[in-house]
Amino acid sequence: MIKYSILFGIIIFLSVALYPKTYNAPKFQHRKGTKYWNLKSGSRIGYSLLKAKGTKKPYPIIFLQGGPGAPIFDANIETLSNLTNYGYDVYVYDLVGCGHSNRLENMDEYTVDRHKKDLAEIIKKIGAQKVILIAQSWGAILASNYILDHEEKVEKLIFTGPGPILPINYAQKEIKAPDSLNLKTTTFTNAQGSQKAYHLRARVVKFLAEKFAYKLASDKEMDDFATNLNFEMNKSTVMDASKMKLKSGYGYYVQIKTAQSFYRITNRRKEISKCKIPILIMLGQFDGGKWGYAEEYLRLFKNHQLVIIPKAGHSIALEQPTLYIHAILSFLNK
């Protein structure tokens, strides 16, 4: 009897784990006017150029989206378009593995190093002597790794809600923010969102992807899952979670495999501390990230300025777009 119970349990487990699922996810809408860069790495990158108005500034802006694996949203374009009124060309692009960009068959190729090399080639294709980087969350991780080898290509750098310096120093989590900053906590956490979204099949898919680079589920299925996963996790990035909506375009495999590659990054903090690029570090008052990770940016990047945006979470531009643009322009005009 026990043997039959075990066999029945195995059958139930396999039927749940192996049977493809469908999700309530809106169909991805291709943005009109999207162009493409075909890179030497094999990445086909979908991008948009928001063209400068009036007298053009010499250095264009490149926006590095959070994630990893979040696409460029219409809200990003709406907010960043304000910078074109001041003469800036603004480039926005989808990381390989998400949005308009291609998905890779070999998911082990989704690494910080791959994204860094893609960014370097993108900047060459743009052809500017230097660029200005606006780097959100994961984008800050990408930017901080890029400048280690290409500091001469970056005129100024803006970190918003930056993710931790790699390799992650987990001791930083214990550092408390000064009371004078009046930082607050959010109602939701990333962990709560992840726990709510994940189910048996998704956990099996994640395990096989991380351990064996095996796609049990298609990119389409898991990108739809990522829409729901990030909907839940992104509730931790804002003060008012009712502002969150289901948005498609996320890339699941690039999300988990890039994060997995964090642990293979060489510690180059001594080189970071020698960086001379002017840095703006912008945090929302209700950013749910650990203060200690932001503190390390302040400590390592000597030529920095810190701005706390009131009544905003991790997604500053979503909740306080006017203050977000004002802080950027004030920094760029110095």
VOPAGU-2260 file (C-alpha; in pm, 1 decimal, decimal comma):
REM VOPAGU-2260
SITE   aa  ch    i         X         Y         Z
SITE  MET   A    0       0,0       0,0       0,0
SITE  ILE   A    1     285,2     234,1      91,6
SITE  LYS   A    2     456,1     162,1    -241,3
SITE  TYR   A    3     139,9     257,5    -430,9
SITE  SER   A    4     111,0     577,4    -229,0
SITE  ILE   A    5     470,6     669,6    -313,2
SITE  LEU   A    6     415,3     586,6    -680,3
SITE  PHE   A    7      96,3     791,9    -684,4
SITE  GLY   A    8     280,9    1082,2    -523,7
SITE  ILE   A    9     555,7    1064,4    -786,6
SITE  ILE   A   10     298,5    1062,3   -1066,4
SITE  ILE   A   11     123,2    1367,3    -921,2
SITE  PHE   A   12     455,7    1549,0    -877,6
SITE  LEU   A   13     565,4    1476,7   -1234,5
SITE  SER   A   14     230,0    1571,3   -1384,7
SITE  VAL   A   15     236,2    1907,8   -1206,2
SITE  ALA   A   16     606,5    1974,1   -1266,8
SITE  LEU   A   17     618,9    1868,0   -1630,4
SITE  TYR   A   18     288,4    1993,2   -1766,1
SITE  PRO   A   19     318,6    2340,4   -1928,3
SITE  LYS   A   20     125,4    2623,1   -1766,5
SITE  THR   A   21     -42,5    2930,2   -1905,4
SITE  TYR   A   22     -58,1    3264,5   -1729,6
SITE  ASN   A   23    -267,2    3575,6   -1723,1
SITE  ALA   A   24     -16,8    3792,2   -1906,5
SITE  PRO   A   25     -89,2    4064,4   -2162,6
SITE  LYS   A   26      49,2    4008,9   -2510,4
SITE  PHE   A   27     379,1    4187,4   -2567,2
SITE  GLN   A   28     324,3    4490,7   -2785,8
SITE  HIS   A   29     607,5    4579,7   -3021,3
SITE  ARG   A   30     684,5    4949,9   -2992,9
SITE  LYS   A   31     647,0    5143,4   -3315,1
SITE  GLY   A   32     977,5    5274,6   -3445,6
SITE  THR   A   33    1192,6    5020,8   -3259,7
SITE  LYS   A   34    1532,6    4974,9   -3423,5
SITE  TYR   A   35    1789,1    4699,0   -3379,2
SITE  TRP   A   36    2159,8    4659,8   -3317,7
SITE  ASN   A   37    2310,3    4328,8   -3431,5
SITE  LEU   A   38    2609,5    4276,2   -3205,9
SITE  LYS   A   39    2916,2    4056,6   -3253,0
SITE  SER   A   40    2813,4    3851,7   -2949,3
SITE  GLY   A   41    2500,4    3734,1   -3130,0
SITE  SER   A   42    2274,0    3969,2   -2936,8
SITE  ARG   A   43    2002,2    4137,6   -3142,7
SITE  ILE   A   44    1914,5    4439,8   -2931,6
SITE  GLY   A   45    1589,7    4631,2   -2969,8
SITE  TYR   A   46    1629,4    5001,2   -2895,3
SITE  SER   A   47    1468,4    5341,9   -2932,4
SITE  LEU   A   48    1636,0    5678,0   -2980,4
SITE  LEU   A   49    1461,9    5975,5   -2820,9
SITE  LYS   A   50    1601,2    6259,4   -3028,7
SITE  ALA   A   51    1728,7    6584,9   -2880,7
SITE  LYS   A   52    1538,9    6905,8   -2941,8
SITE  GLY   A   53    1711,4    7235,3   -3007,1
SITE  THR   A   54    2088,8    7259,2   -2971,6
SITE  LYS   A   55    2221,7    6907,7   -2920,1
SITE  LYS   A   56    2449,1    6833,8   -2625,9
SITE  PRO   A   57    2778,9    6662,0   -2714,6
SITE  TYR   A   58    2722,7    6352,5   -2500,2
SITE  PRO   A   59    2411,7    6134,6   -2540,7
SITE  ILE   A   60    2239,1    5957,6   -2251,6
SITE  ILE   A   61    2198,9    5581,7   -2231,5
SITE  PHE   A   62    1939,6    5449,2   -1988,1
SITE  LEU   A   63    2015,2    5111,6   -1829,4
SITE  GLN   A   64    1694,1    4944,5   -1711,9
SITE  GLY   A   65    1655,3    4748,6   -1390,2
SITE  GLY   A   66    1594,4    4376,6   -1366,4
SITE  PRO   A   67    1793,5    4205,5   -1496,4
SITE  GLY   A   68    1537,0    4112,8   -1757,2
SITE  ALA   A   69    1294,9    4405,0   -1740,4
SITE  PRO   A   70    1217,2    4567,9   -2076,2
SITE  ILE   A   71    1186,2    4935,9   -2151,6
SITE  PHE   A   72     831,0    5044,2   -2070,9
SITE  ASP   A   73     629,7    5328,0   -2221,7
SITE  ALA   A   74     651,9    5502,1   -1882,2
SITE  ASN   A   75    1034,2    5504,6   -1911,5
SITE  ILE   A   76    1011,8    5671,4   -2251,1
SITE  GLU   A   77     753,1    5922,8   -2134,0
SITE  THR   A   78     968,9    6031,7   -1839,1
SITE  LEU   A   79    1308,3    6025,3   -2012,7
SITE  SER   A   80    1171,6    6217,9   -2311,1
SITE  ASN   A   81    1178,2    6524,5   -2085,9
SITE  LEU   A   82    1556,3    6520,5   -2114,5
SITE  THR   A   83    1537,1    6567,9   -2491,6
SITE  ASN   A   84    1394,2    6916,4   -2431,2
SITE  TYR   A   85    1737,3    7010,8   -2295,3
SITE  GLY   A   86    1935,3    6891,1   -2596,2
SITE  TYR   A   87    2007,1    6531,4   -2497,2
SITE  ASP   A   88    1975,6    6233,6   -2727,8
SITE  VAL   A   89    1848,2    5949,6   -2509,0
SITE  TYR   A   90    1895,1    5584,0   -2597,4
SITE  VAL   A   91    1686,3    5314,6   -2429,9
SITE  TYR   A   92    1732,3    4945,4   -2503,2
SITE  ASP   A   93    1615,6    4600,8   -2397,8
SITE  LEU   A   94    1880,0    4372,7   -2254,0
SITE  VAL   A   95    1937,6    4056,2   -2456,0
SITE  GLY   A   96    1683,1    3802,9   -2334,1
SITE  CYS   A   97    1391,4    4039,6   -2281,4
SITE  GLY   A   98    1157,1    4282,8   -2453,0
SITE  HIS   A   99    1229,8    4338,0   -2821,6
SITE  SER   A  100    1571,5    4170,5   -2798,9
SITE  ASN   A  101    1642,3    3808,1   -2886,9
SITE  ARG   A  102    1638,8    3515,9   -2644,5
SITE  LEU   A  103    1948,8    3295,8   -2624,5
SITE  GLU   A  104    1929,6    2920,9   -2668,0
SITE  ASN   A  105    2224,0    2865,4   -2432,5
SITE  MET   A  106    2106,5    3032,8   -2114,6
SITE  ASP   A  107    2454,5    3009,6   -1959,6
SITE  GLU   A  108    2544,2    3299,9   -2189,3
SITE  TYR   A  109    2328,9    3532,5   -1977,9
SITE  THR   A  110    2604,4    3679,1   -1761,4
SITE  VAL   A  111    2717,6    4014,9   -1628,8
SITE  ASP   A  112    3020,9    3988,4   -1855,7
SITE  ARG   A  113    2803,4    3930,2   -2165,6
SITE  HIS   A  114    2586,5    4233,3   -2086,5
SITE  LYS   A  115    2895,7    4445,2   -2017,1
SITE  LYS   A  116    3046,1    4353,3   -2355,2
SITE  ASP   A  117    2714,4    4423,2   -2526,7
SITE  LEU   A  118    2702,9    4768,6   -2365,7
SITE  ALA   A  119    3059,6    4839,6   -2478,7
SITE  GLU   A  120    2970,7    4752,2   -2838,4
SITE  ILE   A  121    2649,0    4956,1   -2822,0
SITE  ILE   A  122    2845,9    5262,2   -2716,4
SITE  LYS   A  123    3083,4    5207,3   -3008,9
SITE  LYS   A  124    2787,6    5185,6   -3246,1
SITE  ILE   A  125    2646,5    5512,5   -3113,6
SITE  GLY   A  126    2977,9    5670,9   -3203,5
SITE  ALA   A  127    2991,0    5939,5   -2935,1
SITE  GLN   A  128    3322,6    6034,2   -2777,1
SITE  LYS   A  129    3161,4    5989,6   -2436,5
SITE  VAL   A  130    2818,9    5902,5   -2297,6
SITE  ILE   A  131    2615,8    5973,8   -1984,8
SITE  LEU   A  132    2471,8    5666,6   -1812,8
SITE  ILE   A  133    2148,9    5665,3   -1612,0
SITE  ALA   A  134    2149,8    5329,2   -1437,1
SITE  GLN   A  135    1848,2    5195,6   -1245,9
SITE  SER   A  136    1883,3    4912,8    -990,5
SITE  TRP   A  137    2043,8    4620,8   -1182,9
SITE  GLY   A  138    2149,4    4881,3   -1438,5
SITE  ALA   A  139    2378,9    5025,5   -1171,0
SITE  ILE   A  140    2544,9    4685,6   -1132,2
SITE  LEU   A  141    2601,2    4675,3   -1507,4
SITE  ALA   A  142    2733,1    5032,8   -1520,3
SITE  SER   A  143    2968,2    4987,9   -1224,1
SITE  ASN   A  144    3122,4    4686,1   -1397,7
SITE  TYR   A  145    3139,9    4857,4   -1737,0
SITE  ILE   A  146    3334,8    5160,4   -1614,0
SITE  LEU   A  147    3606,1    4941,0   -1463,3
SITE  ASP   A  148    3733,1    4885,5   -1817,0
SITE  HIS   A  149    3589,9    5190,0   -1996,0
SITE  GLU   A  150    3602,9    5484,7   -1756,6
SITE  GLU   A  151    3720,7    5712,1   -2037,4
SITE  LYS   A  152    3392,1    5660,9   -2225,2
SITE  VAL   A  153    3164,5    5793,5   -1948,7
SITE  GLU   A  154    3125,3    6166,0   -1884,2
SITE  LYS   A  155    2884,7    6137,3   -1591,3
SITE  LEU   A  156    2702,8    5853,4   -1420,6
SITE  ILE   A  157    2367,9    5852,1   -1240,5
SITE  PHE   A  158    2278,2    5560,5   -1014,0
SITE  THR   A  159    1912,8    5535,6    -909,5
SITE  GLY   A  160    1824,2    5277,2    -645,8
SITE  PRO   A  161    2152,5    5097,5    -718,3
SITE  GLY   A  162    2189,5    4724,5    -669,6
SITE  PRO   A  163    2487,6    4598,5    -467,5
SITE  ILE   A  164    2849,3    4623,8    -578,1
SITE  LEU   A  165    2972,0    4285,4    -702,2
SITE  PRO   A  166    3071,6    4046,8    -565,9
SITE  ILE   A  167    2809,2    4116,7    -301,4
SITE  ASN   A  168    2944,3    4194,3      43,3
SITE  TYR   A  169    2658,4    4062,7     256,1
SITE  ALA   A  170    2800,2    4228,4     567,0
SITE  GLN   A  171    2675,7    4556,1     419,2
SITE  LYS   A  172    2319,4    4448,4     496,9
SITE  GLU   A  173    2381,6    4511,7     864,8
SITE  ILE   A  174    2471,9    4879,9     820,5
SITE  LYS   A  175    2189,4    5106,6     932,7
SITE  ALA   A  176    2099,4    5432,2     759,5
SITE  PRO   A  177    2161,5    5757,4     948,4
SITE  ASP   A  178    1844,1    5884,1    1117,7
SITE  SER   A  179    1901,2    6220,5     950,9
SITE  LEU   A  180    1808,7    6070,2     610,8
SITE  ASN   A  181    1460,7    5976,3     738,9
SITE  LEU   A  182    1445,6    5664,8     522,7
SITE  LYS   A  183    1134,6    5448,6     551,0
SITE  THR   A  184    1043,5    5087,4     483,3
SITE  THR   A  185     789,1    4963,6     231,8
SITE  THR   A  186     482,0    4751,3     300,9
SITE  PHE   A  187     589,5    4468,7      72,0
SITE  THR   A  188     922,1    4290,8      16,4
SITE  ASN   A  189    1077,6    4119,0    -283,6
SITE  ALA   A  190    1080,6    3791,0     -92,4
SITE  GLN   A  191     707,6    3809,4     -24,3
SITE  GLY   A  192     636,2    3869,0    -391,5
SITE  SER   A  193     859,7    3583,7    -501,7
SITE  GLN   A  194     701,3    3344,3    -254,0
SITE  LYS   A  195     351,5    3436,8    -372,6
SITE  ALA   A  196     431,0    3393,5    -743,9
SITE  TYR   A  197     635,0    3073,4    -739,9
SITE  HIS   A  198     470,2    2731,6    -760,0
SITE  LEU   A  199     597,6    2376,1    -804,9
SITE  ARG   A  200     654,1    2380,1   -1181,0
SITE  ALA   A  201     824,9    2719,9   -1174,4
SITE  ARG   A  202    1055,5    2601,7    -896,0
SITE  VAL   A  203    1147,5    2288,3   -1091,8
SITE  VAL   A  204    1212,3    2500,2   -1402,4
SITE  LYS   A  205    1431,7    2735,6   -1198,6
SITE  PHE   A  206    1627,2    2446,0   -1044,9
SITE  LEU   A  207    1699,0    2283,3   -1381,6
SITE  ALA   A  208    1793,5    2616,6   -1537,1
SITE  GLU   A  209    2034,6    2710,5   -1260,7
SITE  LYS   A  210    2191,5    2368,2   -1209,8
SITE  PHE   A  211    2198,6    2227,8   -1563,7
SITE  ALA   A  212    2113,5    2519,7   -1799,8
SITE  TYR   A  213    1819,6    2311,1   -1915,8
SITE  LYS   A  214    1497,2    2469,6   -2044,2
SITE  LEU   A  215    1214,7    2253,2   -1915,9
SITE  ALA   A  216     972,8    2529,6   -2016,7
SITE  SER   A  217     977,6    2749,7   -2324,4
SITE  ASP   A  218    1088,4    3113,2   -2320,9
SITE  LYS   A  219     727,2    3212,1   -2392,3
SITE  GLU   A  220     588,6    3023,8   -2092,8
SITE  MET   A  221     851,6    3151,9   -1851,4
SITE  ASP   A  222     842,5    3508,9   -1981,5
SITE  ASP   A  223     468,3    3505,3   -1910,1
SITE  PHE   A  224     547,2    3368,3   -1564,1
SITE  ALA   A  225     801,7    3649,5   -1521,4
SITE  THR   A  226     523,8    3900,4   -1591,3
SITE  ASN   A  227     334,3    3768,8   -1289,9
SITE  LEU   A  228     648,2    3721,8   -1079,3
SITE  ASN   A  229     764,5    4078,4   -1130,7
SITE  PHE   A  230     413,4    4212,9   -1078,3
SITE  GLU   A  231     426,8    4067,7    -727,3
SITE  MET   A  232     790,4    4156,7    -654,8
SITE  ASN   A  233     756,8    4511,2    -788,0
SITE  LYS   A  234     500,3    4588,1    -519,4
SITE  SER   A  235     805,3    4636,7    -297,0
SITE  THR   A  236     941,8    4912,0    -524,4
SITE  VAL   A  237     668,3    5170,1    -465,3
SITE  MET   A  238     488,4    5336,9    -178,0
SITE  ASP   A  239     148,4    5265,1    -330,1
SITE  ALA   A  240     132,2    4907,1    -460,7
SITE  SER   A  241    -199,1    4980,0    -634,0
SITE  LYS   A  242       7,1    5155,6    -902,4
SITE  MET   A  243     148,0    4821,9   -1015,9
SITE  LYS   A  244       4,7    4669,9   -1333,4
SITE  LEU   A  245      72,3    4349,3   -1524,1
SITE  LYS   A  246     332,5    4437,1   -1787,9
SITE  SER   A  247     475,0    4199,3   -2043,9
SITE  GLY   A  248     820,3    4185,3   -2198,5
SITE  TYR   A  249    1013,6    4043,9   -1905,2
SITE  GLY   A  250    1273,1    3775,1   -1973,3
SITE  TYR   A  251    1278,0    3496,6   -1716,4
SITE  TYR   A  252    1591,8    3308,0   -1807,7
SITE  VAL   A  253    1802,7    3622,3   -1842,9
SITE  GLN   A  254    1672,9    3729,6   -1502,4
SITE  ILE   A  255    1775,0    3422,1   -1307,7
SITE  LYS   A  256    2092,0    3331,3   -1496,6
SITE  THR   A  257    2238,2    3682,6   -1490,6
SITE  ALA   A  258    2175,7    3695,7   -1115,6
SITE  GLN   A  259    2344,0    3357,0   -1082,3
SITE  SER   A  260    2653,2    3496,8   -1253,9
SITE  PHE   A  261    2692,5    3762,4    -981,0
SITE  TYR   A  262    2889,5    3508,6    -779,2
SITE  ARG   A  263    3154,1    3473,0   -1049,8
SITE  ILE   A  264    3255,1    3839,7   -1053,4
SITE  THR   A  265    3608,9    3929,6    -943,5
SITE  ASN   A  266    3639,8    4173,9    -655,6
SITE  ARG   A  267    3769,2    4501,0    -807,2
SITE  ARG   A  268    3669,7    4743,8    -533,6
SITE  LYS   A  269    4017,4    4898,1    -518,8
SITE  GLU   A  270    3981,4    4998,2    -884,3
SITE  ILE   A  271    3632,2    5137,2    -825,1
SITE  SER   A  272    3769,0    5359,6    -548,1
SITE  LYS   A  273    3998,8    5525,7    -804,1
SITE  CYS   A  274    3711,0    5621,0   -1035,1
SITE  LYS   A  275    3703,2    5994,9   -1111,2
SITE  ILE   A  276    3370,3    6008,5   -1296,1
SITE  PRO   A  277    3120,7    6250,1   -1133,7
SITE  ILE   A  278    2851,3    6032,9    -976,3
SITE  LEU   A  279    2493,4    6107,1    -870,2
SITE  ILE   A  280    2337,9    5851,6    -635,1
SITE  MET   A  281    1961,7    5888,5    -611,3
SITE  LEU   A  282    1750,5    5698,0    -358,8
SITE  GLY   A  283    1380,0    5700,3    -290,4
SITE  GLN   A  284    1285,4    5771,6      69,4
SITE  PHE   A  285    1095,5    5440,0      71,9
SITE  ASP   A  286    1350,5    5234,9    -121,9
SITE  GLY   A  287    1316,2    4879,5       4,9
SITE  GLY   A  288    1681,6    4795,0     -58,5
SITE  LYS   A  289    1933,4    4760,3     220,4
SITE  TRP   A  290    2095,7    5094,5     301,6
SITE  GLY   A  291    2435,1    4928,2     340,3
SITE  TYR   A  292    2454,3    4850,9     -30,7
SITE  ALA   A  293    2397,4    5217,1    -117,0
SITE  GLU   A  294    2646,9    5317,2     152,4
SITE  GLU   A  295    2915,1    5118,3     -27,1
SITE  TYR   A  296    2861,3    5329,2    -341,4
SITE  LEU   A  297    2906,1    5642,5    -131,6
SITE  ARG   A  298    3223,1    5507,1      22,6
SITE  LEU   A  299    3384,4    5373,0    -295,5
SITE  PHE   A  300    3292,2    5647,5    -543,4
SITE  LYS   A  301    3469,7    5952,1    -404,2
SITE  ASN   A  302    3334,9    6206,9    -653,9
SITE  HIS   A  303    2968,9    6159,0    -564,2
SITE  GLN   A  304    2651,8    6344,1    -473,6
SITE  LEU   A  305    2360,3    6186,2    -282,5
SITE  VAL   A  306    1998,6    6289,9    -336,0
SITE  ILE   A  307    1706,7    6142,4    -142,5
SITE  ILE   A  308    1375,0    6172,8    -325,5
SITE  PRO   A  309    1082,8    6207,3     -81,3
SITE  LYS   A  310     767,7    5997,6    -110,4
SITE  ALA   A  311     921,9    5759,4    -361,4
SITE  GLY   A  312    1019,5    5396,4    -345,3
SITE  HIS   A  313    1279,1    5204,7    -544,6
SITE  SER   A  314    1105,6    5305,6    -868,7
SITE  ILE   A  315    1165,8    5678,8    -827,6
SITE  ALA   A  316    1075,2    5776,2   -1182,3
SITE  LEU   A  317     736,4    5607,3   -1152,0
SITE  GLU   A  318     626,9    5788,8    -836,9
SITE  GLN   A  319     817,1    6117,1    -857,0
SITE  PRO   A  320     899,8    6176,8   -1225,8
SITE  THR   A  321     929,2    6555,1   -1189,6
SITE  LEU   A  322    1174,4    6535,0    -898,8
SITE  TYR   A  323    1360,3    6255,6   -1077,4
SITE  ILE   A  324    1417,6    6467,0   -1390,1
SITE  HIS   A  325    1496,3    6778,6   -1184,9
SITE  ALA   A  326    1767,4    6594,7    -987,5
SITE  ILE   A  327    1921,9    6458,7   -1308,3
SITE  LEU   A  328    1928,4    6796,7   -1480,9
SITE  SER   A  329    2068,5    6972,5   -1173,7
SITE  PHE   A  330    2351,9    6721,1   -1167,9
SITE  LEU   A  331    2418,9    6737,6   -1541,5
SITE  ASN   A  332    2423,5    7116,7   -1542,2
SITE  LYS   A  333    2698,1    7138,9   -1279,0
